[in-house]
Amino acid sequence: MRITACTVAYNEAEWIETCIGQLRGHVDRHIVLVSSDPWCGAGERNDGTADLARRAGAEVYVRYWKTEAEQRNWGLELLDDSDYVLILDADEFLVRSEMEKLVSLLDGRCEPCLRSREMRTYWKTSEYVCRPPDAFSPR
């Protein structure tokens, strides 16, 4: 079974190394797609996200994509030989025990999707937790 990861990023220096590190040992390949400019609005000075991601062991691609969907789909095309692709933003984190459960489930399941039982939403830092939790309900 081949599990890979795709992370979409733009100026995520604060989070990118932790994002990559949390998946180390659990994924066969991790690509980070760093947009050279934001999808909308004026660009900011490059914060070194691509260099940090490379040093953390990810395969990095830097270019401009018009939308988030275009950026993610471009990455999925690169990972078309994977059995499963985990798509994470640079500031999304999984607890190690939950990552191990996820890999274990993927190894023994035929169903193509899973969902989180609980989702905590943070705004900018872990000090700002959105309460009440998002009203997430799968279709």
Secondary structure, 3 states (H helix, E strand, C coil): CCEEEEEEECCCCCCHHHHHHHHCCCCCEEEEEEECCCCCCCCCCCCCHHHHHHHCCCEEEEECCCCHHHHHHHHHHHCCCCCEEEEEECCCCCCHHHHHHHHHHHHHCCCCCCCCCCCCCECCCCCCECCCCCCCCCC
